[in-house]
C-alpha cells in the first residue's frame, strides 16, 4: 500500500500573495505514490486531502479551461 505522507516540500500558489491574509490559500505536495496532498495554509493542523495524479491533472485542466470561474 502506498504511503500518503508528502515526500517533498509543500508549495503555495503564486496567486496567494505574500501579505499573510491568504484567504482561500492552499498548499500542495507530491506524494510518493504519484498523487498530491492538498492542505489549508490557515490551519496546517488539519489532515490534508489526498488526490490521485489523474484526479489532480483533471482538476488542473478544468482550471485552465475556465470551468471554475464565475
VEXPAFI-436665 format. One record per atom (N, C-alpha, C): residue in one letter; x, y, z. Coordinates in Angstrom, 3 decimals. Example, Ala and Ser with C-alpha at 12.3 -4.5 7.8 and 13.67 -1.06 7.14 Angstrom:
2
+------+----------+----------+----------+
! type !     east !    north !       up !
+------+----------+----------+----------+
!    A !   13.190 !   -5.690 !    7.800 !
!    A !   12.300 !   -4.500 !    7.800 !
!    A !   13.200 !   -3.300 !    7.800 !
!    S !   12.850 !   -2.250 !    7.080 !
!    S !   13.670 !   -1.060 !    7.140 !
!    S !   12.900 !    0.030 !    7.870 !
+------+----------+----------+----------+
% end
This chain:
70
+------+----------+----------+----------+
! type !     east !    north !       up !
+------+----------+----------+----------+
!    X !    0.853 !   -1.190 !    0.000 !
!    X !    0.000 !    0.000 !    0.000 !
!    X !    0.893 !    1.245 !    0.000 !
!    X !    0.643 !    2.202 !   -0.921 !
!    X !    1.489 !    3.408 !   -0.971 !
!    X !    1.253 !    4.303 !    0.234 !
!    X !    2.315 !    4.959 !    0.619 !
!    X !    2.215 !    5.897 !    1.744 !
!    X !    1.484 !    7.164 !    1.321 !
!    X !    0.792 !    7.795 !    2.249 !
!    X !    0.074 !    9.031 !    1.972 !
!    X !    0.776 !   10.240 !    2.565 !
!    X !    1.999 !   10.049 !    3.064 !
!    X !    2.754 !   11.175 !    3.597 !
!    X !    3.442 !   11.914 !    2.456 !
!    X !    3.344 !   13.252 !    2.430 !
!    X !    4.026 !   14.010 !    1.377 !
!    X !    5.528 !   13.757 !    1.405 !
!    X !    6.090 !   13.515 !    0.224 !
!    X !    7.509 !   13.200 !    0.126 !
!    X !    8.375 !   14.453 !    0.088 !
!    X !    7.862 !   15.502 !   -0.465 !
!    X !    8.667 !   16.702 !   -0.650 !
!    X !    8.156 !   17.855 !    0.176 !
!    X !    8.494 !   19.004 !   -0.282 !
!    X !    8.079 !   20.200 !    0.423 !
!    X !    6.699 !   20.648 !   -0.046 !
!    X !    6.021 !   21.311 !    0.837 !
!    X !    4.732 !   21.899 !    0.497 !
!    X !    4.980 !   23.150 !   -0.337 !
!    X !    4.154 !   23.356 !   -1.359 !
!    X !    4.264 !   24.531 !   -2.220 !
!    X !    2.965 !   25.323 !   -2.142 !
!    X !    3.109 !   26.623 !   -2.046 !
!    X !    1.943 !   27.516 !   -2.006 !
!    X !    1.763 !   28.148 !   -3.381 !
!    X !    0.534 !   28.387 !   -3.748 !
!    X !    0.228 !   29.011 !   -5.024 !
!    X !    0.886 !   30.378 !   -5.141 !
!    X !    1.360 !   30.698 !   -6.336 !
!    X !    1.928 !   32.027 !   -6.577 !
!    X !    0.844 !   33.091 !   -6.524 !
!    X !   -0.413 !   32.698 !   -6.605 !
!    X !   -1.530 !   33.634 !   -6.518 !
!    X !   -1.883 !   33.981 !   -5.074 !
!    X !   -1.224 !   33.339 !   -4.115 !
!    X !   -1.522 !   33.570 !   -2.708 !
!    X !   -1.077 !   34.943 !   -2.236 !
!    X !   -0.076 !   35.486 !   -2.869 !
!    X !    0.458 !   36.769 !   -2.416 !
!    X !    1.291 !   36.572 !   -1.167 !
!    X !    1.927 !   37.611 !   -0.730 !
!    X !    2.784 !   37.494 !    0.437 !
!    X !    2.307 !   38.297 !    1.613 !
!    X !    1.039 !   38.689 !    1.606 !
!    X !    0.565 !   39.589 !    2.654 !
!    X !    0.113 !   38.868 !    3.907 !
!    X !    0.133 !   37.557 !    3.926 !
!    X !   -0.262 !   36.824 !    5.129 !
!    X !   -1.763 !   36.657 !    5.277 !
!    X !   -2.560 !   37.411 !    4.527 !
!    X !   -4.012 !   37.263 !    4.601 !
!    X !   -4.449 !   35.937 !    4.036 !
!    X !   -4.058 !   35.696 !    2.807 !
!    X !   -4.203 !   34.395 !    2.174 !
!    X !   -5.554 !   33.735 !    2.253 !
!    X !   -6.632 !   34.483 !    2.164 !
!    X !   -7.957 !   33.862 !    2.217 !
!    X !   -8.086 !   32.837 !    1.098 !
!    X !   -8.424 !   31.632 !    1.457 !
!    X !   -8.636 !   30.594 !    0.473 !
!    X !   -7.364 !   29.997 !   -0.093 !
!    X !   -6.226 !   30.188 !    0.557 !
!    X !   -4.964 !   29.671 !    0.040 !
!    X !   -4.774 !   28.211 !    0.434 !
!    X !   -4.160 !   27.475 !   -0.472 !
!    X !   -3.843 !   26.079 !   -0.209 !
!    X !   -2.384 !   25.828 !   -0.555 !
!    X !   -1.867 !   24.722 !   -0.026 !
!    X !   -0.535 !   24.252 !   -0.364 !
!    X !   -0.677 !   22.839 !   -0.904 !
!    X !    0.219 !   22.461 !   -1.810 !
!    X !    0.208 !   21.114 !   -2.371 !
!    X !    1.583 !   20.479 !   -2.188 !
!    X !    1.596 !   19.164 !   -2.100 !
!    X !    2.847 !   18.408 !   -2.004 !
!    X !    2.688 !   17.120 !   -2.798 !
!    X !    3.757 !   16.728 !   -3.464 !
!    X !    3.758 !   15.467 !   -4.206 !
!    X !    3.789 !   14.300 !   -3.228 !
!    X !    3.072 !   13.232 !   -3.571 !
!    X !    3.077 !   12.008 !   -2.773 !
!    X !    3.930 !   10.958 !   -3.459 !
!    X !    4.550 !   10.082 !   -2.699 !
!    X !    5.387 !    9.038 !   -3.301 !
!    X !    4.627 !    8.145 !   -4.282 !
!    X !    3.317 !    8.012 !   -4.101 !
!    X !    2.506 !    7.167 !   -4.979 !
!    X !    2.148 !    7.860 !   -6.292 !
!    X !    2.558 !    9.130 !   -6.461 !
!    X !    2.282 !    9.853 !   -7.695 !
!    X !    1.149 !   10.847 !   -7.588 !
!    X !    0.386 !   10.795 !   -6.515 !
!    X !   -0.712 !   11.735 !   -6.321 !
!    X !   -0.231 !   13.013 !   -5.653 !
!    X !   -1.181 !   13.776 !   -5.156 !
!    X !   -0.848 !   15.007 !   -4.449 !
!    X !   -1.657 !   15.103 !   -3.163 !
!    X !   -1.085 !   15.816 !   -2.213 !
!    X !   -1.789 !   16.155 !   -0.972 !
!    X !   -2.044 !   17.654 !   -1.014 !
!    X !   -3.197 !   18.072 !   -0.527 !
!    X !   -3.587 !   19.483 !   -0.519 !
!    X !   -3.999 !   19.836 !    0.898 !
!    X !   -3.497 !   20.972 !    1.396 !
!    X !   -3.880 !   21.398 !    2.747 !
!    X !   -4.154 !   22.900 !    2.774 !
!    X !   -4.879 !   23.298 !    3.796 !
!    X !   -5.243 !   24.692 !    4.029 !
!    X !   -4.071 !   25.397 !    4.706 !
!    X !   -3.621 !   26.513 !    4.140 !
!    X !   -2.483 !   27.223 !    4.727 !
!    X !   -2.827 !   27.881 !    6.053 !
!    X !   -4.109 !   28.124 !    6.292 !
!    X !   -4.504 !   28.795 !    7.530 !
!    X !   -4.617 !   27.826 !    8.702 !
!    X !   -4.732 !   26.521 !    8.434 !
!    X !   -4.842 !   25.544 !    9.512 !
!    X !   -4.119 !   24.265 !    9.108 !
!    X !   -2.818 !   24.288 !    9.248 !
!    X !   -1.992 !   23.154 !    8.837 !
!    X !   -2.092 !   21.972 !    9.793 !
!    X !   -2.828 !   22.126 !   10.890 !
!    X !   -3.000 !   21.012 !   11.816 !
!    X !   -4.035 !   20.018 !   11.300 !
!    X !   -4.873 !   20.437 !   10.368 !
!    X !   -5.885 !   19.548 !    9.790 !
!    X !   -5.235 !   18.581 !    8.803 !
!    X !   -5.785 !   17.407 !    8.693 !
!    X !   -5.250 !   16.416 !    7.760 !
!    X !   -5.418 !   16.909 !    6.321 !
!    X !   -4.411 !   16.711 !    5.488 !
!    X !   -4.530 !   17.127 !    4.091 !
!    X !   -5.470 !   16.200 !    3.323 !
!    X !   -5.975 !   16.693 !    2.223 !
!    X !   -6.778 !   15.893 !    1.299 !
!    X !   -5.815 !   15.244 !    0.316 !
!    X !   -6.041 !   13.983 !   -0.011 !
!    X !   -5.180 !   13.258 !   -0.935 !
!    X !   -5.931 !   12.997 !   -2.233 !
!    X !   -5.247 !   13.205 !   -3.355 !
!    X !   -5.855 !   13.030 !   -4.676 !
!    X !   -4.914 !   12.244 !   -5.577 !
!    X !   -5.486 !   11.401 !   -6.412 !
!    X !   -4.662 !   10.665 !   -7.370 !
!    X !   -4.097 !   11.635 !   -8.402 !
!    X !   -3.055 !   11.190 !   -9.093 !
!    X !   -2.467 !   12.022 !  -10.148 !
!    X !   -3.499 !   12.318 !  -11.230 !
!    X !   -4.313 !   11.338 !  -11.593 !
!    X !   -5.335 !   11.539 !  -12.624 !
!    X !   -6.358 !   12.585 !  -12.194 !
!    X !   -6.842 !   12.484 !  -10.967 !
!    X !   -7.828 !   13.454 !  -10.472 !
!    X !   -7.222 !   14.856 !  -10.410 !
!    X !   -5.979 !   14.969 !   -9.964 !
!    X !   -5.329 !   16.275 !   -9.867 !
!    X !   -5.137 !   16.888 !  -11.251 !
!    X !   -4.688 !   16.080 !  -12.216 !
!    X !   -4.497 !   16.584 !  -13.573 !
!    X !   -5.817 !   17.019 !  -14.199 !
!    X !   -6.888 !   16.274 !  -13.932 !
!    X !   -8.207 !   16.678 !  -14.426 !
!    X !   -8.638 !   18.003 !  -13.803 !
!    X !   -8.383 !   18.178 !  -12.516 !
!    X !   -8.711 !   19.428 !  -11.829 !
!    X !   -7.942 !   20.598 !  -12.443 !
!    X !   -6.643 !   20.420 !  -12.650 !
!    X !   -5.830 !   21.485 !  -13.248 !
!    X !   -6.294 !   21.811 !  -14.665 !
!    X !   -6.665 !   20.798 !  -15.425 !
!    X !   -7.182 !   21.041 !  -16.779 !
!    X !   -8.474 !   21.849 !  -16.717 !
!    X !   -9.322 !   21.571 !  -15.734 !
!    X !  -10.551 !   22.333 !  -15.553 !
!    X !  -10.281 !   23.789 !  -15.222 !
!    X !   -9.273 !   24.022 !  -14.395 !
!    X !   -8.893 !   25.402 !  -14.064 !
!    X !   -8.433 !   26.124 !  -15.326 !
!    X !   -7.565 !   25.477 !  -16.077 !
!    X !   -7.036 !   26.103 !  -17.301 !
!    X !   -8.132 !   26.376 !  -18.327 !
!    X !   -9.159 !   25.534 !  -18.325 !
!    X !  -10.270 !   25.689 !  -19.267 !
!    X !  -11.317 !   26.691 !  -18.777 !
!    X !  -11.128 !   27.225 !  -17.567 !
!    X !  -12.063 !   28.211 !  -17.027 !
!    X !  -13.334 !   27.625 !  -16.450 !
!    X !  -13.335 !   26.346 !  -16.122 !
!    X !  -14.539 !   25.693 !  -15.608 !
!    X !  -14.976 !   26.187 !  -14.233 !
!    X !  -14.085 !   26.815 !  -13.481 !
!    X !  -14.405 !   27.197 !  -12.113 !
!    X !  -14.516 !   28.715 !  -11.929 !
!    X !  -14.575 !   29.454 !  -13.002 !
!    X !  -14.709 !   30.907 !  -12.893 !
!    X !  -16.177 !   31.274 !  -12.858 !
!    X !  -16.466 !   32.364 !  -12.182 !
!    X !  -17.860 !   32.782 !  -12.092 !
!    X !  -18.206 !   33.810 !  -13.137 !
+------+----------+----------+----------+
% end
